[in-house]
Amino acid sequence: MNSPVVVLEQRLRTQVLALVLFLALVLFLVLSVTLIATSKSGSPSATLYVVEIAVPLGLLVGLWMFLRIIVRVVETPKGRALQVVYGYRDIVRQTFGPDQLVAAYARNYSYMQMGGWGYRGSLRLLRRAALATRRGEALELHLQKGRRFIVTVDSPADFVGALGLKGN
């Protein structure tokens, strides 16, 4: 199978977000070791062990995913699509094909409007999601079934033009 041709590509600036996740991981590990060391009971509970494993693993996966995020417009046999790939080796890939795209807009958003840093929302449950690595310029996609996806990129108007959709 032929891989899609990349029309426009941008790597998002995620260093600050990755640093915040790393610091949260270190802080959690320090606090948990301190909690276990100062525990009055002889042995920690099984729940504590589950938390001690699950939280750091979740933070490591988040860190791995946010170290590298690339947004690209690709040419597929059906037309142009937007891809968002997370992590090295493109572990997770979100693709918004031409059959899903209704309109695209270049807009400015604050952190508050997007719900904060990171991936916020759910396209399935809430019908809206945002990938925010900073405030400011963003690409807003209007999708089928009233769904909306926002991603912060430099020059979102270039993405709107590359997708060939109506918008402003």
C-alpha positions as CSV (number, residue, x, y, z in Angstrom):
1,M,0.0,0.0,0.0
2,N,1.3,3.4,-1.0
3,S,1.8,5.9,1.9
4,P,0.0,9.2,1.5
5,V,1.9,12.1,0.0
6,V,2.6,14.9,2.6
7,V,1.4,18.3,1.3
8,L,2.1,20.3,4.5
9,E,3.7,19.3,7.8
10,Q,4.5,20.9,11.1
11,R,6.0,19.6,14.3
12,L,4.3,21.1,17.3
13,R,6.4,22.7,20.1
14,T,5.8,20.4,23.0
15,Q,8.9,20.7,25.0
16,V,7.2,22.7,27.9
17,L,4.4,20.2,28.0
18,A,6.8,17.3,28.1
19,L,8.8,19.0,30.9
20,V,5.6,19.5,33.0
21,L,4.8,15.8,32.6
22,F,8.3,14.8,33.6
23,L,8.3,17.1,36.6
24,A,4.9,15.6,37.7
25,L,6.4,12.2,37.4
26,V,9.4,13.1,39.5
27,L,7.2,14.8,42.1
28,F,4.9,11.8,42.3
29,L,7.8,9.4,42.7
30,V,9.4,11.5,45.5
31,L,6.1,11.9,47.3
32,S,5.3,8.2,47.0
33,V,8.7,7.0,48.3
34,T,8.4,9.5,51.2
35,L,4.8,8.2,52.0
36,I,5.9,4.6,51.9
37,A,9.1,5.3,54.0
38,T,7.1,7.1,56.7
39,S,4.2,4.6,56.7
40,K,3.3,3.5,60.3
41,S,2.1,0.1,59.2
42,G,4.7,-2.5,58.4
43,S,3.6,-3.2,54.8
44,P,1.8,-0.9,52.3
45,S,-1.6,-2.0,51.0
46,A,-2.1,-3.6,47.6
47,T,-4.0,-0.5,46.4
48,L,-0.9,1.6,47.1
49,Y,1.2,-0.8,45.0
50,V,-1.3,-0.5,42.1
51,V,-1.2,3.3,42.3
52,E,2.6,3.2,42.5
53,I,2.7,1.3,39.2
54,A,-0.3,2.8,37.3
55,V,0.4,6.6,37.9
56,P,4.0,6.5,36.8
57,L,3.2,4.4,33.8
58,G,0.4,6.8,32.8
59,L,2.8,9.7,33.1
60,L,5.5,8.0,31.1
61,V,3.0,7.1,28.3
62,G,1.8,10.8,28.3
63,L,5.4,12.0,28.2
64,W,6.2,9.6,25.4
65,M,3.2,10.8,23.4
66,F,3.9,14.5,23.9
67,L,7.6,14.4,23.1
68,R,6.8,14.5,19.4
69,I,3.5,15.6,17.8
70,I,3.3,16.3,14.0
71,V,0.3,17.8,12.2
72,R,0.2,17.2,8.5
73,V,-2.0,17.5,5.5
74,V,-1.7,14.4,3.3
75,E,-3.0,13.6,-0.2
76,T,-4.9,10.3,-0.2
77,P,-6.7,8.5,-3.0
78,K,-10.0,10.0,-1.7
79,G,-8.6,13.6,-1.4
80,R,-6.8,15.6,1.2
81,A,-6.9,14.7,4.9
82,L,-5.4,16.0,8.1
83,Q,-3.3,13.6,10.2
84,V,-2.1,14.2,13.8
85,V,0.6,11.7,14.8
86,Y,1.8,11.3,18.4
87,G,5.0,9.9,19.7
88,Y,8.0,8.4,18.0
89,R,7.3,5.9,15.3
90,D,3.8,7.4,15.0
91,I,2.4,5.2,17.7
92,V,-1.0,6.9,17.7
93,R,-2.4,8.5,14.6
94,Q,-5.6,10.6,14.2
95,T,-6.8,11.0,10.6
96,F,-9.5,13.3,9.5
97,G,-10.3,12.2,6.0
98,P,-12.1,14.2,3.3
99,D,-15.3,12.3,4.0
100,Q,-15.2,13.7,7.6
101,L,-14.1,17.3,7.0
102,V,-16.9,19.9,6.6
103,A,-15.0,23.2,7.1
104,A,-11.7,24.5,8.4
105,Y,-10.9,27.9,10.0
106,A,-7.9,29.8,11.3
107,R,-8.7,31.2,14.8
108,N,-7.1,32.5,17.9
109,Y,-7.7,30.7,21.2
110,S,-6.7,31.1,24.8
111,Y,-5.9,28.2,27.1
112,M,-9.2,28.7,28.9
113,Q,-11.2,28.4,25.6
114,M,-9.4,25.1,24.8
115,G,-9.6,23.7,28.4
116,G,-5.9,23.9,29.2
117,W,-2.7,22.2,27.9
118,G,-2.7,18.8,26.3
119,Y,-5.5,16.8,24.7
120,R,-8.8,17.9,26.0
121,G,-12.3,16.5,25.3
122,S,-13.5,13.6,23.3
123,L,-14.7,13.6,19.7
124,R,-16.9,10.5,20.5
125,L,-18.4,11.5,23.8
126,L,-18.4,15.3,23.8
127,R,-18.2,15.8,20.1
128,R,-15.4,18.3,20.5
129,A,-11.7,18.0,21.3
130,A,-8.6,20.2,21.4
131,L,-4.9,19.6,21.2
132,A,-3.4,22.6,22.8
133,T,0.4,23.0,23.1
134,R,0.2,26.8,23.5
135,R,-2.3,29.6,23.2
136,G,-2.9,31.6,20.1
137,E,-3.2,30.5,16.5
138,A,-5.1,27.3,15.9
139,L,-6.7,25.2,13.2
140,E,-10.4,24.5,13.9
141,L,-11.9,21.7,12.0
142,H,-15.7,21.3,11.7
143,L,-16.4,17.6,11.1
144,Q,-19.4,15.5,10.2
145,K,-22.1,14.9,12.8
146,G,-21.5,18.3,14.4
147,R,-18.1,17.4,15.8
148,R,-15.2,19.9,16.2
149,F,-11.4,19.5,16.6
150,I,-9.0,22.3,17.4
151,V,-5.2,22.0,17.2
152,T,-2.7,24.8,17.8
153,V,-0.4,25.3,14.8
154,D,1.7,28.1,13.3
155,S,0.0,29.6,10.3
156,P,-3.3,27.8,10.5
157,A,-4.4,29.6,7.3
158,D,-1.8,27.5,5.4
159,F,-3.5,24.3,6.7
160,V,-6.9,25.6,5.7
161,G,-5.6,26.4,2.2
162,A,-3.8,23.0,1.9
163,L,-7.0,21.2,2.9
164,G,-8.9,23.1,0.3
165,L,-11.9,23.7,2.5
166,K,-14.0,26.8,2.9
167,G,-13.2,28.8,6.0
168,N,-11.6,32.1,7.0
